[in-house]
Amino acid sequence: MISYWKCKDGFNEIHQWKSGCWIKVTKPTDDDLALLKERFAVPDFTHDAKDIEERPRVDHEDNWSLVFVRVPNKSTDEDGDTVFSTAPLAVLIRDDVFITVSYYDNEVLDDFIRWSKQRHINNCKGYDLLLSLMLSTSVWYLKYLKQMNAMMNAAEDRLENKMDNDELMRTMGLGKFLIYFITSLNGNMTVLARLKKRLRNTPHDEDLLEDVEIETQQALDTASIYNDILERQQETYSSIIGNNLNRIMKTLTVVTILLMIPTVVAGYYGMNVPNRMENWWLGFPFAIILSIVLMAVGYIFIRHSKFFK
């Protein structure tokens, strides 16, 4: 779908293209791509923009500047669990033509439009619009990171009460999401560094560029900190599980040793050889009492040998 947006007291949708407007392309069809190519001579970038694994980068082709950044995304899987991911957003700039192409759902673009109306933004176009979108992208990274942090804290509280496999799997999933965010933010930082060099001779908002750098770096630092915390939590959980397993194995070993004692006694007195107890009426009680005494002695010996410590 292709829509046109003009910046005047925020971005408002218009019915046809005008110079300097924003061409917002979402989940384009073949007809949409053909129209862009026919009217604006857009280079063939379909496969790159559609590839979910496309890395952030800056290219130049036929007077076009092609910028790929990765934007955050949140969805829900079949089990109702929240899934965080990132997806490519293609930005094409040439003179007074500004196009964004997104094949995947995200909240960044629609939220940016709402924000621009609230702030009554005017004359946001070209590279300033690109920087504004990158700033909004970084803000949404931070929003999702806060949600992930809340999920980490909730999982930690639940795991303190009971070690549950489902909760452990959720924490592993959060670690995977954080790696996605860190990798994407590192790529966006690389794109920003290249843009900064290119914009030296191009009019742009210096304060906006500085804000984008600060917010992107903050999002990257936050994601890295949360990832380190999560890794330490997982190491702690692994140690706790290992300690619990060792304690269980110790208990089972002690029980096994103590149960071997009556087995030995019963085996000795149950052999088919004369032992002077086969005709004694107290033979069986004596074997039972002997087993109990030896088990008590064995238990006391194990306790004093600090086996449980």
C-alpha positions as CSV (number, residue, x, y, z in Angstrom):
1,M,0.0,0.0,0.0
2,I,1.3,3.5,-0.9
3,S,0.3,6.6,1.0
4,Y,1.5,10.2,0.7
5,W,2.2,12.4,3.8
6,K,2.9,16.1,3.8
7,C,4.5,17.8,6.8
8,K,2.5,20.8,8.1
9,D,1.7,20.9,11.8
10,G,2.7,17.3,11.7
11,F,2.4,14.7,9.0
12,N,-1.0,14.5,7.3
13,E,-2.1,12.2,4.5
14,I,-2.7,13.7,1.1
15,H,-4.2,12.1,-2.0
16,Q,-1.3,12.4,-4.4
17,W,2.4,13.0,-4.5
18,K,3.7,16.5,-4.0
19,S,7.3,17.7,-4.0
20,G,9.0,17.1,-0.6
21,C,6.3,14.8,0.7
22,W,6.9,11.4,2.4
23,I,5.9,8.4,0.3
24,K,5.1,5.7,2.9
25,V,5.0,2.2,1.4
26,T,3.8,-0.7,3.6
27,K,3.7,-4.3,2.5
28,P,4.0,-3.3,-1.2
29,T,2.4,-5.4,-3.9
30,D,3.9,-5.9,-7.4
31,D,1.7,-3.1,-8.7
32,D,3.0,-0.7,-6.0
33,L,6.6,-1.5,-6.9
34,A,5.9,-1.1,-10.6
35,L,4.4,2.3,-9.9
36,L,7.4,3.5,-7.9
37,K,9.7,2.3,-10.6
38,E,7.7,3.9,-13.4
39,R,7.1,7.3,-11.8
40,F,10.2,7.8,-9.7
41,A,12.7,5.5,-11.4
42,V,13.3,3.7,-8.1
43,P,16.2,1.2,-8.3
44,D,15.4,-2.5,-7.8
45,F,15.8,-3.1,-4.1
46,T,12.8,-5.5,-3.6
47,H,14.8,-8.5,-2.5
48,D,16.9,-6.5,-0.1
49,A,13.9,-4.8,1.6
50,K,12.0,-8.1,1.8
51,D,14.8,-10.1,3.4
52,I,14.1,-10.3,7.1
53,E,17.8,-10.8,7.7
54,E,18.9,-7.7,5.8
55,R,21.6,-5.8,7.7
56,P,21.7,-2.1,8.2
57,R,23.7,-0.3,5.5
58,V,24.0,2.7,3.2
59,D,24.2,2.4,-0.6
60,H,24.1,4.7,-3.5
61,E,22.7,3.9,-6.9
62,D,21.6,6.2,-9.8
63,N,21.6,9.4,-7.6
64,W,19.6,7.5,-5.0
65,S,20.7,7.1,-1.4
66,L,19.5,3.8,-0.1
67,V,19.5,3.5,3.7
68,F,18.5,0.3,5.5
69,V,17.9,0.4,9.2
70,R,16.4,-2.2,11.5
71,V,13.4,-1.3,13.6
72,P,12.0,-3.1,16.6
73,N,8.8,-5.1,16.5
74,K,6.6,-6.8,19.0
75,S,4.1,-9.6,18.3
76,T,2.4,-12.6,20.0
77,D,3.1,-16.2,19.2
78,E,0.6,-19.1,19.2
79,D,0.9,-19.6,22.9
80,G,0.1,-16.0,23.7
81,D,3.7,-15.1,24.7
82,T,5.2,-11.8,23.7
83,V,7.9,-12.0,21.0
84,F,10.4,-9.2,20.3
85,S,12.2,-9.0,17.0
86,T,13.7,-6.6,14.5
87,A,12.9,-6.0,10.8
88,P,14.5,-4.0,8.0
89,L,13.1,-0.6,7.0
90,A,14.3,0.7,3.6
91,V,14.6,4.5,3.1
92,L,15.2,5.9,-0.4
93,I,16.2,9.6,-0.9
94,R,16.8,11.6,-4.1
95,D,16.4,15.3,-4.3
96,D,12.8,16.0,-3.2
97,V,11.7,12.4,-3.2
98,F,11.6,10.5,0.1
99,I,10.3,6.9,0.3
100,T,10.1,4.4,3.1
101,V,9.4,0.7,2.3
102,S,8.5,-1.8,5.0
103,Y,7.4,-5.3,4.4
104,Y,6.9,-6.0,8.1
105,D,4.6,-4.6,10.8
106,N,6.0,-2.2,13.3
107,E,4.8,0.6,15.5
108,V,7.6,3.1,14.7
109,L,6.1,4.8,11.6
110,D,2.5,5.2,12.8
111,D,3.7,6.4,16.2
112,F,6.0,8.9,14.6
113,I,3.1,10.4,12.6
114,R,1.1,10.7,15.8
115,W,4.0,12.3,17.6
116,S,4.6,14.8,14.7
117,K,1.0,16.0,15.0
118,Q,1.2,16.4,18.7
119,R,4.4,18.5,18.3
120,H,3.1,20.4,15.3
121,I,6.3,19.6,13.3
122,N,6.8,21.6,10.1
123,N,9.2,21.2,7.2
124,C,10.6,17.8,8.1
125,K,11.9,16.3,4.9
126,G,14.9,14.7,3.3
127,Y,17.7,13.7,5.7
128,D,16.1,15.4,8.6
129,L,13.1,13.1,8.2
130,L,15.4,10.2,8.0
131,L,17.1,11.3,11.3
132,S,13.7,11.8,12.9
133,L,12.6,8.2,11.9
134,M,15.9,6.9,13.3
135,L,15.3,8.8,16.5
136,S,11.8,7.4,16.8
137,T,13.3,3.9,16.1
138,S,15.7,4.3,19.0
139,V,12.9,5.5,21.3
140,W,10.9,2.4,20.5
141,Y,13.9,0.2,21.2
142,L,14.1,1.8,24.7
143,K,10.3,1.2,25.2
144,Y,10.6,-2.4,24.3
145,L,13.7,-2.8,26.5
146,K,11.8,-1.5,29.5
147,Q,9.1,-4.1,28.8
148,M,11.7,-6.8,28.5
149,N,13.2,-5.7,31.8
150,A,9.8,-5.9,33.5
151,M,9.4,-9.4,32.1
152,M,12.9,-10.4,33.4
153,N,12.0,-9.1,36.9
154,A,8.6,-11.0,36.9
155,A,10.3,-14.2,35.7
156,E,13.0,-13.8,38.4
157,D,10.3,-13.4,41.1
158,R,8.6,-16.5,39.9
159,L,11.8,-18.5,39.7
160,E,12.7,-17.6,43.3
161,N,9.6,-19.5,44.5
162,K,9.9,-22.4,42.1
163,M,12.3,-23.5,39.4
164,D,10.0,-24.0,36.4
165,N,11.1,-25.2,33.0
166,D,8.7,-22.8,31.3
167,E,10.1,-19.8,33.1
168,L,13.6,-20.8,32.3
169,M,12.7,-21.1,28.6
170,R,11.2,-17.7,28.7
171,T,14.4,-16.2,30.2
172,M,16.3,-17.9,27.4
173,G,13.9,-16.4,24.9
174,L,14.5,-12.9,26.4
175,G,18.2,-13.5,25.9
176,K,17.7,-14.2,22.3
177,F,15.6,-11.1,21.8
178,L,18.3,-9.0,23.5
179,I,20.9,-10.4,21.1
180,Y,18.7,-9.4,18.2
181,F,18.4,-5.9,19.6
182,I,22.1,-5.5,20.2
183,T,23.0,-6.7,16.8
184,S,20.5,-4.4,15.1
185,L,21.5,-1.4,17.2
186,N,25.1,-1.9,16.4
187,G,24.2,-1.9,12.7
188,N,22.1,1.3,13.1
189,M,25.1,2.9,14.8
190,T,27.3,2.0,11.8
191,V,24.7,3.5,9.4
192,L,24.6,6.6,11.6
193,A,28.4,7.0,11.4
194,R,28.3,6.7,7.6
195,L,25.5,9.2,7.4
196,K,27.3,11.6,9.7
197,K,30.2,11.7,7.2
198,R,27.9,12.2,4.3
199,L,26.0,15.0,6.0
200,R,29.0,17.1,6.5
201,N,28.3,18.9,3.2
202,T,24.6,18.6,3.3
203,P,22.2,20.9,5.2
204,H,20.7,19.1,8.2
205,D,19.7,19.6,11.8
206,E,22.8,19.2,13.9
207,D,20.9,19.0,17.2
208,L,18.7,16.2,15.7
209,L,21.7,14.3,14.6
210,E,23.2,14.6,18.1
211,D,19.9,13.4,19.6
212,V,19.8,10.3,17.3
213,E,23.4,9.4,18.4
214,I,22.6,9.8,22.1
215,E,19.4,7.8,21.9
216,T,20.8,5.0,19.8
217,Q,23.8,4.7,22.0
218,Q,21.6,4.7,25.1
219,A,19.5,2.0,23.6
220,L,22.6,-0.1,22.8
221,D,24.0,0.4,26.2
222,T,20.7,-0.5,27.9
223,A,20.4,-3.7,25.8
224,S,23.9,-4.7,26.6
225,I,23.4,-4.1,30.4
226,Y,20.2,-6.2,30.3
227,N,21.9,-8.9,28.4
228,D,24.7,-9.0,31.0
229,I,22.2,-9.1,33.8
230,L,20.3,-11.9,32.1
231,E,23.4,-14.0,31.5
232,R,24.4,-13.7,35.2
233,Q,20.9,-14.7,36.2
234,Q,21.1,-17.7,34.0
235,E,24.5,-18.6,35.5
236,T,22.9,-18.3,38.9
237,Y,20.0,-20.5,38.0
238,S,22.4,-23.1,36.6
239,S,24.4,-23.0,39.8
240,I,21.2,-23.4,41.9
241,I,20.0,-26.2,39.8
242,G,23.4,-27.9,40.1
243,N,23.4,-27.5,43.8
244,N,19.9,-28.9,44.2
245,L,20.9,-31.9,42.0
246,N,24.0,-32.5,44.1
247,R,21.9,-32.3,47.3
248,I,19.5,-34.9,45.9
249,M,22.3,-37.1,44.8
250,K,23.9,-37.0,48.2
251,T,20.6,-37.9,49.8
252,L,20.0,-40.8,47.4
253,T,23.6,-42.0,48.0
254,V,23.1,-42.0,51.8
255,V,19.8,-43.8,51.5
256,T,21.4,-46.4,49.2
257,I,24.3,-47.0,51.6
258,L,22.0,-47.4,54.6
259,L,19.7,-49.8,52.7
260,M,22.7,-51.9,51.8
261,I,23.3,-52.7,55.5
262,P,20.1,-54.8,56.1
263,T,20.6,-56.3,52.6
264,V,24.1,-57.6,53.7
265,V,22.7,-58.8,57.1
266,A,19.8,-60.6,55.5
267,G,22.1,-62.1,52.8
268,Y,24.5,-63.4,55.5
269,Y,21.9,-65.0,57.7
270,G,19.9,-66.2,54.7
271,M,22.6,-68.3,53.3
272,N,21.9,-72.0,53.1
273,V,24.7,-72.9,55.6
274,P,24.5,-73.6,59.3
275,N,25.0,-70.4,61.4
276,R,23.5,-71.5,64.7
277,M,20.5,-69.2,64.3
278,E,18.3,-71.3,62.0
279,N,16.6,-73.0,65.0
280,W,16.8,-70.0,67.4
281,W,13.4,-68.5,68.0
282,L,14.9,-65.0,68.3
283,G,17.0,-65.3,65.1
284,F,14.8,-63.2,62.9
285,P,14.2,-60.4,65.5
286,F,18.0,-60.5,66.2
287,A,18.7,-59.9,62.5
288,I,16.2,-57.0,62.3
289,I,17.6,-55.4,65.5
290,L,21.2,-55.9,64.2
291,S,20.3,-54.2,60.9
292,I,18.7,-51.3,62.6
293,V,21.7,-50.8,64.9
294,L,24.2,-51.0,62.1
295,M,22.1,-48.5,60.0
296,A,22.0,-46.1,63.0
297,V,25.8,-46.5,63.4
298,G,26.3,-45.9,59.7
299,Y,24.0,-42.8,59.7
300,I,25.9,-41.3,62.7
301,F,29.2,-42.0,61.0
302,I,28.0,-40.3,57.8
303,R,26.7,-37.3,59.8
304,H,30.0,-36.9,61.7
305,S,32.0,-37.3,58.4
306,K,30.2,-34.1,57.2
307,F,28.8,-35.8,54.1
308,F,25.8,-33.6,54.1
309,K,27.8,-30.4,54.2
